[in-house]
Amino acid sequence: MGYFSQSQFDIRLEWGIHAIEQMAGDVDCVIIVDVMSFSTCVSIAVGRGAKVYPYPWKDDTATEYGNSLGAFTASATRRFEGEGYSLSPVSLVAIPPETKLVLPSPNGSALAFKARDSGCAVFCGSLRNLEATAIACAAYHRILVVPCGEKWPDGSLRPALEDWLAAGGIISRLSERNLSPEAQAAVATFRALSTDVLRRCGSALELIERGFAADVDLCLATDADGRACKLQNDHFICC
């Protein structure tokens, strides 16, 4: 990786799965940021005392995995009605404590799985827990913050503004550390833009048009949750 490793800096930032593959082996802590909606779902569910098991594939194996754990498996798509849980954060606001929930996601879950395999500590950060995530991760010397982004129809990475801002928000709470230029740029963007601008970004407009404006509200509720979310073995817990 050489030029692109950011290894001379304490706090590093790079996008997507390739950041995990190329850079996670050289850090103590990885923070996964997938605001709409994996990170938000994790923050809401874990904040209510549930255990969230990330799962990287949206297929029948997710249900099989959930059954093996005695867990509910969230629907891989948002739903307007019906029982159970989904990737709609609204579906999780009343999840009971101690519920086991498998959350299939090709972005946040897949990156969490990959980061865990590198042997470092793994956290899931969102706008809802910027401060808590920064506090929980401050003890780690080398930190990689990974905005997940979304995918274009051909499967390639679409950088997502909401993930960039949330990553910058977490790093801004660690600004006394030695930040890479990439991390500094995310902080500058967070400080320059109000999170209200995210209501007009592409990801939010898509959700609003599909009838999920309430999900957008939950995703953009900055520091609404006071606990960080850490991957412990195979599931996220509060810390």
VEXDREN-2710 file (C-alpha; in Angstrom, 1 decimal):
% VEXDREN-2710
k/r/px/py/pz
1/MET/0.0/0.0/0.0
2/GLY/3.0/2.4/0.6
3/TYR/1.8/5.8/-0.4
4/PHE/-1.9/5.1/0.4
5/SER/-1.5/3.5/3.9
6/GLN/-1.6/6.7/5.9
7/SER/0.6/4.8/8.3
8/GLN/2.4/7.8/9.6
9/PHE/-0.9/9.1/11.1
10/ASP/-2.8/8.1/14.3
11/ILE/-6.2/8.7/12.7
12/ARG/-6.8/7.5/9.2
13/LEU/-9.8/7.5/6.8
14/GLU/-10.5/5.6/3.7
15/TRP/-13.6/4.4/1.8
16/GLY/-15.3/1.0/1.7
17/ILE/-14.3/-2.6/1.7
18/HIS/-10.9/-2.0/0.1
19/ALA/-10.0/0.2/3.1
20/ILE/-10.6/-2.7/5.4
21/GLU/-8.7/-5.1/3.1
22/GLN/-5.7/-2.9/2.7
23/MET/-5.5/-0.9/6.0
24/ALA/-7.2/-2.7/8.9
25/GLY/-4.3/-5.0/9.5
26/ASP/-2.2/-2.0/10.6
27/VAL/-4.5/-0.4/13.1
28/ASP/-5.9/-1.1/16.6
29/CYS/-9.4/0.0/15.9
30/VAL/-11.8/0.3/13.0
31/ILE/-14.9/2.5/13.0
32/ILE/-17.5/1.5/10.4
33/VAL/-19.8/4.4/9.3
34/ASP/-23.0/3.5/7.3
35/VAL/-25.5/6.2/8.3
36/MET/-28.5/5.2/6.1
37/SER/-29.1/2.8/7.6
38/PHE/-26.9/0.0/9.1
39/SER/-25.1/2.2/11.7
40/THR/-28.3/3.9/12.7
41/CYS/-30.1/0.5/13.1
42/VAL/-27.2/-0.8/15.3
43/SER/-27.2/2.3/17.4
44/ILE/-31.0/2.2/18.0
45/ALA/-31.2/-1.5/18.7
46/VAL/-28.1/-1.8/20.8
47/GLY/-29.1/1.3/22.8
48/ARG/-32.3/-0.5/23.8
49/GLY/-30.3/-3.5/25.0
50/ALA/-30.6/-5.7/21.9
51/LYS/-27.7/-7.8/20.5
52/VAL/-27.2/-7.1/16.8
53/TYR/-25.5/-9.8/14.7
54/PRO/-24.1/-8.4/11.4
55/TYR/-24.5/-10.6/8.4
56/PRO/-23.0/-9.7/5.0
57/TRP/-25.5/-11.4/2.6
58/LYS/-29.1/-10.6/1.8
59/ASP/-30.3/-14.1/1.0
60/ASP/-31.8/-17.2/2.7
61/THR/-28.6/-18.0/4.5
62/ALA/-29.3/-14.9/6.7
63/THR/-32.5/-16.6/8.1
64/GLU/-30.6/-19.9/8.5
65/TYR/-27.9/-18.0/10.5
66/GLY/-30.6/-16.3/12.6
67/ASN/-32.2/-19.7/13.3
68/SER/-28.9/-21.1/14.4
69/LEU/-28.6/-18.3/17.0
70/GLY/-32.2/-18.4/18.1
71/ALA/-32.4/-14.9/16.8
72/PHE/-34.8/-12.8/14.7
73/THR/-33.6/-12.0/11.2
74/ALA/-34.3/-8.5/9.9
75/SER/-35.8/-8.2/6.5
76/ALA/-33.1/-7.1/4.1
77/THR/-35.3/-4.4/2.7
78/ARG/-37.4/-1.6/4.3
79/ARG/-41.2/-2.3/4.7
80/PHE/-44.1/0.0/5.1
81/GLU/-46.0/-2.3/7.4
82/GLY/-46.1/-5.8/8.9
83/GLU/-44.5/-7.4/12.0
84/GLY/-40.9/-8.0/12.6
85/TYR/-37.8/-5.9/11.9
86/SER/-36.0/-4.6/8.9
87/LEU/-33.3/-2.2/7.8
88/SER/-35.7/0.6/8.5
89/PRO/-34.6/2.2/11.7
90/VAL/-38.2/3.0/12.6
91/SER/-38.8/-0.7/12.9
92/LEU/-36.3/-1.0/15.7
93/VAL/-37.4/1.9/18.0
94/ALA/-39.4/-0.4/20.3
95/ILE/-37.2/-3.6/20.1
96/PRO/-37.2/-5.2/23.5
97/PRO/-34.0/-5.6/25.6
98/GLU/-32.0/-8.8/25.1
99/THR/-33.5/-9.4/21.7
100/LYS/-31.1/-11.2/19.3
101/LEU/-31.3/-9.6/15.9
102/VAL/-29.4/-10.6/12.7
103/LEU/-29.0/-7.6/10.5
104/PRO/-28.2/-8.5/6.9
105/SER/-26.3/-5.7/5.0
106/PRO/-23.9/-5.9/2.1
107/ASN/-22.3/-2.6/3.3
108/GLY/-22.0/-2.1/7.0
109/SER/-22.3/-5.8/8.0
110/ALA/-19.9/-6.9/5.3
111/LEU/-17.3/-4.4/6.4
112/ALA/-17.8/-5.2/10.1
113/PHE/-17.1/-8.9/9.3
114/LYS/-14.0/-8.1/7.3
115/ALA/-12.6/-5.8/10.0
116/ARG/-13.2/-8.3/12.7
117/ASP/-11.1/-10.8/10.8
118/SER/-8.2/-8.4/10.9
119/GLY/-8.0/-8.8/14.7
120/CYS/-8.6/-5.2/15.6
121/ALA/-11.4/-3.7/17.7
122/VAL/-14.5/-2.9/15.6
123/PHE/-17.0/-0.1/16.4
124/CYS/-20.1/1.0/14.5
125/GLY/-20.5/4.8/14.4
126/SER/-23.3/7.1/13.2
127/LEU/-24.5/10.6/13.6
128/ARG/-26.6/9.4/16.5
129/ASN/-23.5/8.5/18.6
130/LEU/-20.6/10.7/17.4
131/GLU/-19.4/11.7/20.9
132/ALA/-19.9/8.3/22.4
133/THR/-18.0/6.6/19.6
134/ALA/-15.1/9.0/19.9
135/ILE/-14.9/8.6/23.6
136/ALA/-14.9/4.8/23.4
137/CYS/-12.2/4.8/20.7
138/ALA/-9.9/7.4/22.2
139/ALA/-7.9/4.8/24.1
140/TYR/-6.7/3.2/20.8
141/HIS/-3.6/4.6/19.2
142/ARG/-4.1/3.8/15.5
143/ILE/-7.7/4.3/14.3
144/LEU/-9.1/3.7/10.9
145/VAL/-12.5/5.4/10.1
146/VAL/-14.3/3.8/7.2
147/PRO/-17.3/5.5/5.6
148/CYS/-19.0/2.7/3.8
149/GLY/-20.7/4.6/1.0
150/GLU/-23.5/3.2/-1.2
151/LYS/-23.4/1.3/-4.5
152/TRP/-24.1/2.3/-8.0
153/PRO/-26.2/-0.1/-10.1
154/ASP/-23.0/-1.8/-11.4
155/GLY/-21.9/-2.5/-7.8
156/SER/-19.1/0.1/-7.7
157/LEU/-18.7/2.4/-4.7
158/ARG/-20.8/5.6/-4.6
159/PRO/-19.3/7.9/-1.9
160/ALA/-22.1/9.0/0.4
161/LEU/-22.1/12.5/1.9
162/GLU/-23.8/11.3/5.1
163/ASP/-21.1/8.8/5.8
164/TRP/-18.4/11.4/5.1
165/LEU/-19.9/13.9/7.5
166/ALA/-20.5/11.4/10.2
167/ALA/-16.9/10.1/9.9
168/GLY/-15.7/13.7/10.1
169/GLY/-17.9/14.3/13.2
170/ILE/-16.3/11.4/15.0
171/ILE/-12.8/12.4/14.0
172/SER/-13.5/16.0/15.1
173/ARG/-13.8/14.7/18.7
174/LEU/-10.3/13.3/18.2
175/SER/-8.8/16.4/16.6
176/GLU/-5.9/16.7/19.1
177/ARG/-4.5/13.5/17.5
178/ASN/-2.2/13.2/14.5
179/LEU/-4.8/13.2/11.6
180/SER/-4.1/12.2/8.1
181/PRO/-5.0/14.7/5.3
182/GLU/-8.0/12.5/4.4
183/ALA/-9.2/12.6/8.0
184/GLN/-8.6/16.3/8.2
185/ALA/-10.8/16.8/5.1
186/ALA/-13.7/14.9/6.6
187/VAL/-13.4/17.1/9.8
188/ALA/-13.4/20.3/7.7
189/THR/-16.5/19.1/5.8
190/PHE/-18.3/18.3/9.0
191/ARG/-17.5/21.7/10.5
192/ALA/-18.5/23.5/7.3
193/LEU/-21.8/21.9/6.7
194/SER/-24.9/21.7/8.9
195/THR/-26.2/18.2/9.2
196/ASP/-29.5/19.6/8.0
197/VAL/-28.0/19.7/4.5
198/LEU/-28.1/15.9/4.5
199/ARG/-31.9/16.1/4.2
200/ARG/-31.3/17.1/0.6
201/CYS/-28.5/14.7/-0.2
202/GLY/-29.2/11.8/-2.6
203/SER/-29.6/9.1/0.0
204/ALA/-32.1/11.1/2.0
205/LEU/-34.1/12.1/-1.1
206/GLU/-34.4/8.5/-2.2
207/LEU/-35.7/7.4/1.3
208/ILE/-38.1/10.3/1.5
209/GLU/-39.5/9.6/-2.0
210/ARG/-40.0/5.9/-1.0
211/GLY/-42.0/7.0/2.1
212/PHE/-39.3/6.7/4.7
213/ALA/-38.9/10.3/5.9
214/ALA/-39.1/9.1/9.5
215/ASP/-36.0/6.9/8.9
216/VAL/-34.2/10.0/7.7
217/ASP/-35.1/11.8/10.9
218/LEU/-33.7/9.0/13.0
219/CYS/-30.5/8.8/10.9
220/LEU/-29.8/12.6/11.3
221/ALA/-30.5/12.9/15.0
222/THR/-27.0/13.9/16.0
223/ASP/-25.8/12.5/19.3
224/ALA/-29.3/11.2/20.2
225/ASP/-27.7/8.0/21.6
226/GLY/-25.2/8.2/24.4
227/ARG/-23.6/4.8/24.0
228/ALA/-21.0/3.4/21.6
229/CYS/-21.5/0.2/19.7
230/LYS/-18.6/-2.4/19.8
231/LEU/-18.4/-5.7/18.0
232/GLN/-17.9/-8.4/20.6
233/ASN/-17.1/-11.7/18.9
234/ASP/-20.1/-11.9/16.5
235/HIS/-22.5/-9.2/17.8
236/PHE/-22.6/-5.5/18.6
237/ILE/-23.1/-4.4/22.2
238/CYS/-23.2/-1.1/24.1
239/CYS/-20.0/0.1/25.7
END
